[in-house]
Amino acid sequence: MLHQTMPHPAMRGQARRPYQRSPPCNRASRLRTNVAAHGFSTTNSVKLFSPSKINLFLRVVRRREDGYHDLASLFHVIDLGDEMEFSTSPHATSDTLTCSDPSIPSDGSNLVIKALNLYRRKTLQSMYFNVRLNKRVPHGAGLGGGSGNAATTLFAANMLLGSPASNEELLEWSGEIGSDISVFFSNGAAYCTGRGEVVEDVAPPVPLDMPMLLVKPPVGLSTPRIFKSLDLGRRSTADPRVLLADIAAARGVDQGSAVNDLEQPAFDNLPELAALKQRLQAAGCFRSVFMTGSGSTIVCFGADTVPDFLRREEQYKDLFISPARLITRQPGGWYAPSGLWKEQQ
């Protein structure tokens, strides 16, 4: 069944509320936490929204000699996100990360700590930080939640220390610790190539108020495993630039443009994910249905209605389900959730 929580439904570990049987499609909850675009800031602390992303299409161009893959993908930042609070710690000798999800490591393996170490190394600053992370974006989802945390951390550290680094520098540096962190330093919509770290800002190709529904099974997928399972002979042959132009011309993602070369290995590793996609398509509620990133989240584009079979059938009771919207940011500012949450006020 659909888990109803704040600000996003279906968060694991939260209380569930009963639902009533609805018509074939029923609107999802739209509760959101309001975090300002620039965050709440004092002289030595700041609270920021940490967004996630989806891939409107994802082409694998080639396998490189270093073992990585060159991609061509249209990324867009979305308003499903975490909440982060940062404060300077002038007398500390290390950073401190506290996370609401105890399963997430808080040591040097976390991208938040890696981002702070990177920032000090690049700027020659010596300040350490306390970070509190209220986690809402599921991991193993293909939504880039950890990458969004890293980007938000770089932005926050720079903001608290007087912005010695430019946005372009933060974008460039971020590629050293992750392939898709850089996209968050775009305006929110970006055509990305290389490993994902080469970012070209594009005008939002789809109206920002276009509804969508995110559906993720409780099982996540490992990005390295998915790339290792990729059969290059089963990729799409679509030209990425043509896909980009088609989406912009259509002002939306039609099924023929919703190409993701990582669906094949993801579905091979998790056959029930392929079955879920097929059933979501058959529900007839959505303009297109596609996987984002390396999975396991399925994006249902064009509506945020919840097909009745997701509510009725026991096998889907533990799904993560959330409505979402595309978001952008202004130059010099950071991201904030859309106004979706206001509809429930």
N, C-alpha and C positions, 0 to 999 in steps of 0.2 A: 504494500500500500504506500501511498505518498506520505512521507514524514513531513509534518508542518512544524517549522521552527523559525526563529528570528536570528538574522535577517534573511537567511536563505533556508528553504525547506529541505528536509531530508538529511540534515547533518547528523552523522553518526554520533551516538552517545547522548543525544538530546531526547527529551520526552516526545512521545508521539501523541497526536490528537486524533480522535476517531473522525471518520468521514462518512458521508452519506452517499449512496449510489447515485450517480449522476447520469445525464445523457451521454452519448458516445464520447464526447469531448467536454472536459470541464476545465475552467481556467485555474491556473496554478496560483498559489499564494504569491503576493508581491511585496512582502515586507522587506524593508531595507534599513540598514543603519546609515544615518546621515553623517558623513565625515567630510569636512570642507575640503575643497580642492587643494588649498595650501596647507591644510591641517590646522590643528590648534597649537600655537607656538608660544613659549615663553623664551627668555633669553638663553636658557640652557636645555630646553626640552621641546619636543614637537611630536604631535600625533598625526599620522598619515594613513590614508587608505592605500592598501597594496593590492593592485588589480591582478587579474589573470588575462589570458588571451585565447583566441581560437584561430585556427587556420581555415580560411575560406576555400583555399585549395593548397595542395602540397605536392609538388613534383620532385622526385629524386632524379637529378640530372645525371650523376655518375658516381662511381665509387673511386675515391682518390687513393693514391699510393700510400698515404699515411694511415689508411684504414677508415678515415672519415668519409662522409658523403657530401657532395655538393647538392644543394637544394635550390628550388625556386618556389617561393610560397608567398601568398597574400595573408599577412597577419592582421588581426584587428584586436585591440584591447577591449575587454568587456568588464561589466560592473559587478561580476562575482569576485569578491575579494576578501582579503584579511584586514585586520586592524593592527597597526604597529605604533608603538610609542618608544621614542628615543630620548635619552638624556645623556649629557656629557658627564664624565666621571674623572675629574682632573687629577685625583690622587691614586687612581687605580693603575695596576700594571697589566691588566688584561680586560677584555670585553666580557660582559655578562649577558647571556640570552636566556630568557624565560619564555616558555611556550605553553599554550593552553592544551596542546596535544602531547601527552607524555611519550608517545611513540616516536616523536621527531627528535633526533639528536640535537643537543645544544652545544656541542663541542666544535672543534675546528673543521669538521666535515660538513657543517651546515653552511649553505651559501651566504647566509647573513654574516657569519664570522669571516668567511672568505672575502666578502665584499669590504668589510671594515679593514682587514689586513691589506687588501689591495689599495684601498683609499689612502691609508697611511704611507704605504710604500711609494705611491705615485706623487703624493703631495708633500711628503717629508713632514707631515704633521705627527705629533706624538700623543694626541688625545685618544683616550679610550671611552667606551660607551656602554650604557645599560640599555638593553633592548627588551621590550615585552611584545610578544607576538600572539595575537588572538587568531587562531587558525580556523578558517572556514572553507577554503578551497581544498578539495580532496587531493591527495597525492596519488601518483600513478595514473593520472587522469588525462594527460595530454593537454592540460590547461596552463602549464607554465607557472603554477603557483609559487614554487620555490624561486624561479627566475624573477617573478614579480617582486618577491621579498628582497632579493639581492639588489634589484634596480632601485626599489624604494629606499633601501639602506644607503646606497651610494648618494642618492638625492638628499636624504636626511642629514647624513654626515656632512656633506658639502654645505647644506643650508645652515647647520648649526655652527660651522666654523667660518662663516662669512663668504661662502661661495668662491673659494680660490680657483676652482676648476670650472671650465665651461661645460655646457651640455655636450658639445662635440667630444670633449676629452672623456667625460663619463661614459659616453657611448662607446668610444674606442677602447677604453680600458676594460669595460665589462666583458668584452669578447675573450679576455684572458681566463675567465673563470666559468664561462658558460656560453653556449651557442645562441640562445634566444633571449638573453638578458637585454641585449642591445635594442630590441624592438620597443621596449618600454620608454626609451629615450627618443622615439619618434613622436609624431603628433597624435599617435594612436592607431593610425592605419599605415602600413608599410609593406612594400614589396621587398622581400629579403632573399638574398642569394648567398653563395659560399656555404659555410656551415650553418648559416642563419644570421651571422654577425655582420654581413654587409647590408646596410639598411638604406632603403630609398623611400623617403616620405612620399605618400600619394594622398590625393584628396579622398576623403571617405567615399568609397564606391557605392555604399548602401545607406539609405536613410538611417540615422542613429536611433530612431524610434521603432525600427523594424523589430517585431517580437521574435523571440526564439526560446526554445526549451532545451535545457541540458539534461541528459539522461546518462547515468553512469552505473554500471553494475558494481557490486561490492569488491570485485576483484580488479586490481590495478594491473598495468602492464609495464615491464621494464623497457625503457628506450633502447639500451644496448642490445637486449635480446631481440627486439623487433627488427632493428637494423641488421643484426646478424642473420635473421631468418628471411630477409628480403631477397626475392628472386628477381634480378634485374630484367629477366626476360618477360616478366609478367607486368611490367610497368605500363602506365598510360603513354601514349605517343602525343598527347595534346601539347601544343606550344604554350608555355606559361604566359607569355605576353598576350596571346590570343584569349586565354582564360581571363586575364585581368581586364582586357577590353570588353569581353562579353559580359562580365559581372557589372562593370560600370555602365554599359549600355542598357542592361536589363534592370538596373537599380535594385538588384537582388541576386541571390544565388539560385539558379535553376539546377535541376538534378544533373544535367549534362556538364555543368561547370564545376560541380562539387567533386573534384578529382582529388584523391589522396592515395598516393602510391604505397603508403604504409598500411592501408586497410588489408591488403592481401596477407602480409605476415601476421598482422594482428588477429585476423579472423582465423588463420591457420593455428595460432597459439590459443585462441579463445573462441571456439566455434559458436558458443552461445551468444557472443557479441554480434556475429553475422546474423543470427536468427533474430536478435533484438532489433537490429537495423531494418530487416525485412518487414517485421511486424509494425514498426513505426511508420514505414513507408505505406504499408497497406492500410493503415488507419485512415488515410486520406485527409489528415488535418494540416499537413505541412507542404510547403513549396518544394523543399528538398530536405534530405536526411543524409548526414555524412559524419564520419569520424573526424575528430580534430587531433592534430599531432600524431603521436604514436599510440593514442588511445589511453584509457578505454572509454572516454566520453563520446557519446553520440550527440551531435547537434541537430536539432529539429528546427529548421529555419522557416520563418514566415508566420509563425503562430506560437503562443505559449500555452496552448491547450494541452491537457493531459488525457491521452486516450484512455478509455474506460478499462481496457484490458490490463493496464498497469495497476489499476486499483483492485481489480477483481481477482487476479491470479496470484496464488501463493508464491510462485517462483519469483515474482517481482517485488516482494514486500520489502526487500532491503536495498532497493535502488536509491541512489542519490538523484533527486529531481529538483531542478531549480529553473525558474525563468531567468532571462538575462537580456541585457541590451548592450549595444556597442557604445563605447565612450571615447572621447578624445581629450586632449589637454591644451591649454593655452601656453604660448612660449613663456618660459620661466616659471610656470606653475606645475602642479602635479595633478594626478587624477582624482576624481571623486565619483561616487556611484551616480547613476542616473536618477531621475526623479521618480522612478518606479515605486519606491517605498512610500511616497506621499499618498498614493492611491488608497492605502489602508489606514491613513491617519483619521 
